[in-house]
Amino acid sequence: MNFGGFLSLRCGALALCALLGVTHSVRGAEAVAAPVKASSGVPEMQRLLEQVKSQRDQMISAHESLARELREAGEEQRKAILERMQEQKREFEAAQSALHKQIREEQRRQRQSVTGKR
């Protein structure tokens, strides 16, 4: 069994799971934000969603780069690269969590402004 290939697949699968989770939550945020087009917070929501997409794209690019390095690396280098991949994943999750919190707050503000106008 090729252990390095297994780790690469496992890391790729973890990243894919994280990205799919982010994609679903972004779609959910877009669906919730869509009916509130008249609100003044829509540009803010669009900015936040663009940040989510941008961070996701950067994570994919960085992960692919590290995966390429992992395939060509020796045993000692593999450990360091896997550590970097895990650290990168933690940073990505923390940043996404912060952005999702901002999105929820913006949605709450939009709902309050709509109910206040009625």
Backbone bond lengths (Angstrom), bond angles and torsions (degrees), N, CA, C in turn:
res aa  C-N    CA-C-N  psi(-1)  N-CA   C-N-CA  omega(-1)  CA-C   N-CA-C  phi
1 M - - - 1.451 - - 1.525 109.40 -
2 N 1.294 116.60 132.70 1.454 122.44 179.20 1.535 108.53 -85.38
3 F 1.337 116.32 100.72 1.456 122.13 -175.76 1.527 111.97 -63.43
4 G 1.320 117.04 -39.72 1.469 120.89 -179.81 1.518 111.57 -62.99
5 G 1.329 116.89 -40.69 1.464 120.56 177.74 1.516 111.50 -64.91
6 F 1.338 115.32 -38.64 1.460 120.28 178.49 1.529 110.87 -63.00
7 L 1.346 116.28 -44.23 1.463 119.96 179.85 1.521 111.13 -64.28
8 S 1.306 115.69 -40.23 1.453 119.64 179.31 1.524 109.91 -62.81
9 L 1.327 116.30 -44.18 1.463 120.03 178.50 1.521 110.85 -64.61
10 R 1.329 116.17 -40.67 1.458 120.14 -179.15 1.528 110.47 -64.77
11 C 1.325 117.01 -45.12 1.472 120.43 178.27 1.521 110.67 -63.47
12 G 1.327 115.21 -40.83 1.463 119.27 177.63 1.515 111.17 -62.59
13 A 1.336 115.90 -40.84 1.460 120.19 179.36 1.530 110.82 -65.83
14 L 1.331 116.94 -39.99 1.467 120.31 177.49 1.521 110.96 -62.75
15 A 1.319 115.46 -44.66 1.463 119.33 179.62 1.522 110.49 -64.24
16 L 1.333 116.05 -40.28 1.460 120.17 179.68 1.519 110.29 -63.59
17 C 1.324 116.98 -43.66 1.466 120.37 177.89 1.523 110.64 -60.17
18 A 1.318 116.11 -43.98 1.463 119.90 179.38 1.528 110.63 -62.86
19 L 1.315 116.06 -41.84 1.455 119.77 -178.71 1.520 111.57 -69.46
20 L 1.326 117.19 -39.47 1.457 119.68 178.30 1.524 110.36 -64.71
21 G 1.298 116.51 -39.23 1.461 119.80 176.46 1.512 111.42 -61.90
22 V 1.312 116.47 -41.69 1.463 120.95 178.33 1.516 110.30 -66.60
23 T 1.331 116.91 -41.53 1.458 120.32 -179.34 1.516 110.46 -60.95
24 H 1.337 117.92 -44.25 1.452 120.50 179.84 1.520 111.24 -64.47
25 S 1.329 117.85 -41.08 1.452 118.72 -179.75 1.518 110.73 -70.27
26 V 1.316 118.47 -32.66 1.467 120.22 176.59 1.515 109.55 -66.32
27 R 1.326 116.84 -44.01 1.468 119.24 178.20 1.517 110.12 -61.16
28 G 1.312 117.36 -40.87 1.456 120.52 178.20 1.510 111.46 -62.33
29 A 1.317 117.02 -40.29 1.455 121.12 179.39 1.520 110.62 -66.82
30 E 1.330 117.09 -38.32 1.456 120.24 178.43 1.524 110.42 -66.52
31 A 1.332 116.64 -39.48 1.457 120.35 -179.43 1.522 110.70 -65.78
32 V 1.303 117.60 -38.78 1.455 121.10 179.04 1.520 110.29 -71.73
33 A 1.326 116.97 -36.92 1.454 120.80 -176.90 1.527 112.12 -75.74
34 A 1.309 118.88 -25.08 1.459 122.26 -174.74 1.529 113.77 -58.71
35 P 1.353 120.92 -45.51 1.461 119.43 -177.56 1.524 114.10 -67.76
36 V 1.303 119.02 -13.53 1.455 121.93 -174.46 1.529 110.26 -100.97
37 K 1.296 118.46 40.51 1.462 122.65 -175.80 1.528 112.71 -63.05
38 A 1.320 118.41 -30.65 1.455 121.09 -175.19 1.526 112.33 -76.19
39 S 1.302 117.72 -12.36 1.453 121.46 -177.00 1.525 111.28 -71.09
40 S 1.316 115.13 152.02 1.467 119.50 178.67 1.520 111.33 -75.30
41 G 1.351 118.50 -12.87 1.455 122.21 -177.97 1.515 113.71 -85.36
42 V 1.315 118.76 -2.43 1.462 120.79 -177.12 1.521 111.95 -60.49
43 P 1.328 120.34 -44.36 1.467 118.45 177.31 1.533 112.02 -59.10
44 E 1.328 117.07 -36.24 1.460 120.60 177.64 1.528 109.93 -65.08
45 M 1.331 117.12 -41.96 1.459 121.29 179.07 1.531 109.84 -63.88
46 Q 1.306 117.14 -42.52 1.469 120.61 178.73 1.529 110.66 -62.52
47 R 1.311 116.32 -40.19 1.464 120.56 178.49 1.528 110.33 -62.57
48 L 1.325 116.75 -43.78 1.458 120.59 179.61 1.526 111.82 -64.70
49 L 1.325 116.21 -41.61 1.470 119.69 178.99 1.529 111.29 -66.36
50 E 1.324 116.61 -36.11 1.465 119.68 176.13 1.529 110.69 -65.40
51 Q 1.335 116.95 -36.99 1.462 120.06 177.14 1.526 110.63 -63.54
52 V 1.337 116.79 -41.43 1.462 120.93 178.33 1.524 109.63 -59.91
53 K 1.321 116.07 -48.04 1.470 120.41 -179.21 1.528 111.10 -63.21
54 S 1.320 116.44 -41.46 1.459 120.70 -179.64 1.528 111.22 -63.50
55 Q 1.327 116.28 -45.38 1.463 119.50 178.68 1.523 111.39 -63.53
56 R 1.327 116.27 -39.02 1.465 120.38 178.33 1.524 110.00 -62.09
57 D 1.325 117.12 -45.45 1.465 120.95 179.72 1.527 111.49 -62.61
58 Q 1.336 116.45 -40.83 1.465 120.19 178.11 1.520 110.97 -64.39
59 M 1.331 116.62 -39.27 1.463 120.84 179.65 1.524 110.31 -64.59
60 I 1.306 116.96 -43.38 1.467 120.82 179.23 1.518 110.06 -61.10
61 S 1.318 116.83 -47.24 1.455 121.67 -178.75 1.530 111.25 -61.40
62 A 1.331 116.15 -46.67 1.461 120.04 -179.40 1.527 111.00 -66.09
63 H 1.323 117.03 -38.40 1.462 120.12 179.66 1.534 110.73 -65.97
64 E 1.309 116.76 -41.91 1.470 119.93 178.83 1.526 110.66 -62.75
65 S 1.315 116.02 -39.89 1.458 120.42 178.46 1.530 110.97 -62.70
66 L 1.326 116.26 -46.17 1.466 119.98 178.74 1.527 111.51 -66.36
67 A 1.315 117.46 -35.27 1.469 120.62 178.22 1.530 110.26 -64.33
68 R 1.343 116.91 -38.76 1.467 120.36 176.47 1.527 110.42 -63.26
69 E 1.343 115.78 -44.80 1.468 120.29 178.41 1.528 110.47 -61.46
70 L 1.317 116.26 -38.81 1.459 121.42 -178.17 1.525 111.28 -62.92
71 R 1.316 116.34 -40.42 1.471 120.16 179.84 1.515 112.31 -63.06
72 E 1.329 116.82 -33.03 1.466 121.60 -175.70 1.533 113.16 -95.79
73 A 1.335 117.09 -4.50 1.464 121.03 -171.71 1.526 112.36 -86.30
74 G 1.325 114.11 156.94 1.456 121.50 172.98 1.524 109.54 -82.11
75 E 1.323 116.83 179.62 1.467 121.38 -175.02 1.526 112.91 -60.30
76 E 1.321 118.22 -46.37 1.468 121.18 179.94 1.527 111.16 -65.08
77 Q 1.316 115.39 -41.38 1.463 119.70 179.88 1.520 110.78 -66.09
78 R 1.336 116.49 -34.17 1.467 120.42 179.98 1.522 111.27 -59.26
79 K 1.321 115.83 -43.31 1.467 119.36 -179.38 1.528 110.67 -61.17
80 A 1.317 116.35 -44.25 1.468 120.53 179.97 1.527 110.83 -64.72
81 I 1.327 116.33 -41.75 1.469 120.16 -179.32 1.523 110.19 -66.32
82 L 1.331 117.36 -42.41 1.460 120.45 178.35 1.523 111.28 -62.63
83 E 1.323 116.81 -37.49 1.466 120.76 175.70 1.531 110.35 -62.97
84 R 1.339 115.79 -44.29 1.467 119.38 178.63 1.519 110.64 -61.98
85 M 1.337 116.84 -39.45 1.466 120.55 179.22 1.531 110.52 -63.41
86 Q 1.316 117.01 -42.66 1.459 120.51 179.06 1.532 111.10 -65.75
87 E 1.326 116.47 -42.39 1.468 120.39 178.72 1.527 110.20 -64.01
88 Q 1.307 115.95 -42.40 1.460 121.27 178.47 1.531 110.32 -60.72
89 K 1.318 116.18 -41.80 1.463 121.22 179.17 1.523 110.60 -63.29
90 R 1.338 117.23 -44.09 1.466 120.87 178.72 1.528 111.08 -62.26
91 E 1.330 117.13 -43.53 1.465 120.73 179.33 1.527 110.98 -63.58
92 F 1.334 115.96 -42.11 1.462 121.11 179.08 1.530 110.27 -61.94
93 E 1.326 116.90 -45.99 1.458 120.51 -179.78 1.520 111.58 -62.98
94 A 1.333 117.59 -39.27 1.461 121.09 178.70 1.532 110.78 -65.82
95 A 1.321 116.26 -43.60 1.467 119.91 179.72 1.523 110.70 -65.62
96 Q 1.327 116.86 -42.24 1.461 120.77 178.84 1.529 110.84 -64.43
97 S 1.309 116.44 -39.46 1.464 120.76 178.73 1.528 110.30 -61.36
98 A 1.328 116.38 -43.50 1.466 120.34 178.81 1.527 111.08 -63.75
99 L 1.319 116.68 -42.59 1.465 119.43 178.78 1.529 111.59 -66.39
100 H 1.306 116.93 -39.20 1.463 119.66 179.06 1.524 110.70 -65.19
101 K 1.324 116.67 -35.30 1.460 120.68 176.86 1.536 109.40 -64.78
102 Q 1.334 116.83 -42.52 1.472 120.25 177.66 1.521 110.78 -63.00
103 I 1.335 116.94 -39.28 1.468 120.76 179.24 1.524 109.87 -63.30
104 R 1.333 116.83 -45.70 1.468 119.62 179.06 1.526 111.17 -61.51
105 E 1.324 117.57 -40.30 1.460 120.78 178.11 1.525 110.99 -64.17
106 E 1.328 116.19 -41.25 1.466 119.96 178.84 1.525 110.42 -65.32
107 Q 1.325 117.06 -41.11 1.463 120.05 177.51 1.529 110.48 -62.33
108 R 1.322 116.58 -40.64 1.466 121.27 178.21 1.529 109.76 -61.78
109 R 1.345 117.24 -44.12 1.473 120.80 178.30 1.526 110.90 -62.39
110 Q 1.332 116.14 -40.80 1.460 119.49 179.95 1.528 111.14 -65.21
111 R 1.328 116.71 -42.52 1.466 119.39 178.81 1.520 110.62 -63.33
112 Q 1.326 116.92 -40.56 1.458 120.73 -179.86 1.515 110.93 -66.12
113 S 1.324 118.12 -37.80 1.460 120.04 -179.97 1.519 110.46 -70.43
114 V 1.332 118.30 -33.21 1.468 121.48 178.49 1.524 109.76 -70.81
115 T 1.331 117.71 -45.00 1.456 120.12 -179.74 1.531 111.32 -70.04
116 G 1.298 118.30 -27.26 1.462 121.90 177.56 1.517 112.21 -72.22
117 K 1.332 118.38 -24.93 1.465 122.00 -179.09 1.518 112.33 -82.56
118 R 1.330 117.36 -16.14 1.474 120.32 -177.57 1.473 112.18 -76.04
